[in-house]
Amino acid sequence: MFTSVFHTILYQPIFNFFVGLYNLIPGHDVGLVILIITILIRILVWPLTSSSIKAQRSVQELQPKVDAVKKEFANDQQKQAAELMKLYKENKVNPFSSCLPLLIQLPILIALYMVMRDGLMADKFAVELYSFVDNPGKLNPLSLGFLDMAKPNYVLAILAGLAQFWQAKTMMSKQPPKAAGAGAKDEGMMATMNKQMLYFMPVMTVIIGFGLPAGLTVYWFFSTLLTVAQQSILLKKKNKKNPVEEKVIEGKVEEIK
């Protein structure tokens, strides 16, 4: 049942759209097709990604209070959960919304992988193409005349990892200054966790990218760059709305407008 729904709603439309773009673009450049699809997907998930970025930043800013609740109710898990839900509700923060865009993109990524795999098999076109889409016979996997989008490319995988590092870097909480005292322990713990993610996700991206077709690493690379651009836009808007300079004194944050 799930396989049939996935095939009809996601795989086949993407396959036909991919082939349709391939037919329209001069030179039939698969890399350019992937770039166009990446931009369109980012536009479609823009609202969800915006919510995710805002939620992630809000969770970071709320982390010291979250840690305080966990410490206060360490021996009462039920009360702790209730207090955390109350804290999130009062601050209008949904800690799970930051995962939504990734969950949505995962099936799209799987569908793209299948499309690129099947696009090199001539027998798939007769079965999967809609009647109004011209059959090109098979897709030429070369982009720019030398990049094979159907085979793994280590350079592109590394670039995707570096883009992932950059994205994580822009969202990473800063370490509190040493002069902040013991009260900054929670902020330091959150920053340490962010630092671990800063290196873990890019390394995983590179490792996974080594085994994927270059077309997928191209998609992941450009998608991450567009996400970084979106983060920068949203954070600049937030800074303009809240032009507050912060300084840390004995673990407390003093706001100076």
C-alpha positions in Angstrom: 0.0 0.0 0.0 2.7 2.5 1.1 4.9 1.6 -1.9 2.0 2.1 -4.3 1.1 5.5 -2.8 4.8 6.6 -2.8 5.1 5.5 -6.5 2.0 7.3 -7.6 2.2 10.5 -5.6 5.9 11.2 -5.4 8.1 9.0 -7.6 6.2 9.1 -10.9 5.5 12.8 -10.9 9.1 13.6 -10.1 10.3 11.1 -12.7 8.1 12.8 -15.4 9.0 16.3 -14.3 12.7 15.4 -14.3 12.4 13.9 -17.9 10.2 16.8 -19.0 12.8 19.4 -17.9 15.6 17.3 -19.4 13.8 17.4 -22.8 13.3 21.2 -22.6 16.8 22.3 -21.5 19.2 22.9 -24.4 22.0 20.4 -24.3 20.0 18.1 -22.0 22.2 18.9 -19.0 21.2 16.6 -16.0 23.0 18.9 -13.6 21.0 21.9 -14.6 17.8 19.8 -14.2 18.8 18.9 -10.7 19.6 22.6 -9.9 16.1 23.7 -11.1 14.4 20.9 -9.1 16.4 21.9 -6.0 15.3 25.5 -6.2 11.7 24.6 -6.8 11.7 22.2 -3.8 13.3 24.8 -1.6 10.6 27.3 -2.6 7.9 24.7 -1.8 9.3 23.9 1.7 10.3 27.6 2.4 7.5 28.1 5.0 8.3 24.9 6.8 12.0 25.5 6.8 11.4 29.0 8.1 9.3 27.6 11.0 12.1 25.0 11.6 14.8 27.6 11.8 12.8 29.9 14.1 12.0 26.9 16.3 15.6 25.7 16.4 16.8 29.2 17.5 14.0 29.5 20.0 14.9 26.1 21.5 18.5 27.2 21.8 17.5 30.5 23.6 15.2 28.5 25.9 17.7 25.8 26.8 19.0 27.3 30.1 15.4 27.3 31.4 14.8 23.8 30.1 17.9 22.5 31.9 16.8 24.3 35.1 13.4 22.5 34.9 15.1 19.1 34.3 17.4 19.7 37.3 14.6 20.8 39.6 12.4 17.9 38.8 15.1 15.3 38.2 13.3 12.8 40.5 9.8 13.3 39.1 9.7 12.5 35.4 6.0 13.1 35.1 6.2 16.5 36.7 9.3 17.3 34.7 7.4 16.5 31.4 4.4 18.6 32.4 6.6 21.6 33.4 8.6 21.4 30.1 5.4 21.3 28.1 4.2 24.4 30.1 7.5 26.1 29.4 7.3 25.5 25.7 3.7 26.5 25.6 4.3 29.8 27.5 7.1 30.7 25.1 5.2 29.4 22.0 8.0 27.0 21.1 7.5 23.6 19.4 10.7 21.6 19.9 9.7 19.0 17.3 9.0 21.4 14.4 12.7 21.8 13.6 12.7 18.1 12.3 9.7 18.5 10.0 11.5 19.8 6.8 14.0 17.0 7.1 11.3 14.4 7.4 9.6 15.9 4.3 12.8 16.0 2.3 13.7 12.4 3.0 11.1 10.8 0.8 11.9 13.4 -1.9 15.6 12.4 -1.7 14.7 8.7 -2.0 12.5 9.5 -5.0 15.3 11.5 -6.7 17.7 8.6 -6.1 15.3 6.2 -7.8 14.7 8.6 -10.6 18.4 9.0 -11.3 18.8 5.2 -11.1 15.9 4.4 -13.4 16.6 7.3 -15.8 19.5 5.3 -17.2 17.3 2.3 -18.0 15.5 2.7 -21.3 12.8 0.2 -20.4 11.6 2.4 -17.5 10.5 5.2 -19.8 7.8 3.2 -21.6 6.3 2.3 -18.2 6.7 5.4 -16.1 6.3 8.3 -18.5 2.9 10.1 -18.9 1.5 10.2 -22.4 2.2 13.9 -22.8 6.0 13.6 -21.9 8.3 12.8 -24.8 10.5 9.7 -24.4 14.2 10.6 -24.7 15.2 6.9 -24.7 17.5 7.4 -21.8 19.2 10.2 -19.9 22.7 11.4 -20.5 24.2 11.4 -17.0 27.0 13.9 -18.0 26.8 17.5 -16.8 29.0 20.2 -18.2 30.4 17.6 -20.4 32.5 15.8 -17.8 30.6 15.3 -14.5 28.8 12.0 -14.3 25.8 12.5 -12.2 25.1 8.7 -12.0 28.3 7.8 -10.3 29.7 8.8 -6.8 31.9 11.9 -6.8 34.2 12.4 -3.8 34.7 16.1 -4.5 31.0 16.9 -4.6 30.5 14.8 -1.4 33.1 16.8 0.4 31.6 20.1 -0.8 28.2 18.9 0.5 29.8 18.2 3.9 31.4 21.6 4.0 28.1 23.2 3.2 26.5 21.2 6.0 29.3 22.5 8.3 28.6 26.1 7.3 24.9 25.7 7.9 25.5 24.2 11.4 28.0 27.0 12.1 25.5 29.7 11.4 23.1 28.2 14.0 25.6 27.3 16.6 25.3 28.9 20.1 28.3 30.8 21.3 30.3 29.6 24.2 29.8 31.9 27.3 32.8 34.0 28.3 34.9 32.7 31.2 33.9 35.8 33.3 30.3 34.7 33.2 30.8 32.5 36.3 29.1 29.3 37.3 25.7 30.5 36.2 26.6 30.1 32.6 27.0 26.3 32.9 23.7 25.6 31.1 24.6 27.9 28.2 28.0 26.2 28.0 26.4 22.8 27.9 24.1 23.8 25.0 27.0 25.3 23.1 29.0 22.0 23.6 26.2 20.0 22.2 25.9 22.3 19.2 29.7 22.0 18.7 29.4 18.2 18.6 26.6 18.4 15.9 28.8 20.9 14.1 31.2 18.2 13.2 29.1 15.0 13.3 26.5 16.0 10.6 29.1 17.2 8.0 31.2 14.0 8.5 28.1 11.8 8.1 27.1 13.8 5.0 30.5 13.1 3.4 30.5 9.4 4.3 27.0 8.9 2.9 27.8 11.1 -0.1 30.7 8.9 -1.0 28.2 6.1 -1.8 25.5 8.1 -3.6 25.2 9.2 -7.2 26.8 12.6 -7.8 23.4 14.0 -8.7 22.2 13.5 -5.2 25.2 15.2 -3.6 24.7 18.1 -6.0 21.1 18.3 -4.8 22.2 18.2 -1.2 24.9 20.8 -1.7 22.7 23.4 -3.4 19.8 22.6 -1.0 22.1 23.3 2.0 23.4 26.5 0.4 19.9 27.8 -0.1 19.0 26.8 3.5 22.0 28.9 4.7 20.8 31.8 2.7 17.3 31.4 4.2 18.8 31.3 7.7 20.8 34.4 7.1 17.7 36.3 5.9 15.6 35.2 8.9 18.2 35.9 11.5 18.9 39.4 10.0 15.2 40.2 10.2 15.1 39.0 13.8 18.1 41.1 14.7 16.5 44.2 13.2 13.3 43.6 15.2 15.2 43.0 18.4 18.3 45.2 18.4 19.5 44.1 21.9 23.1 44.0 22.9 23.8 41.3 25.5 26.5 41.1 28.1 27.0 38.3 30.6 27.6 39.1 34.3 27.8 36.2 36.8 25.7 33.9 34.7 22.9 36.4 34.1 22.1 38.1 30.8 21.7 41.8 31.1 19.9 43.5 28.2 21.0 46.9 27.0 18.9 48.6 24.4 
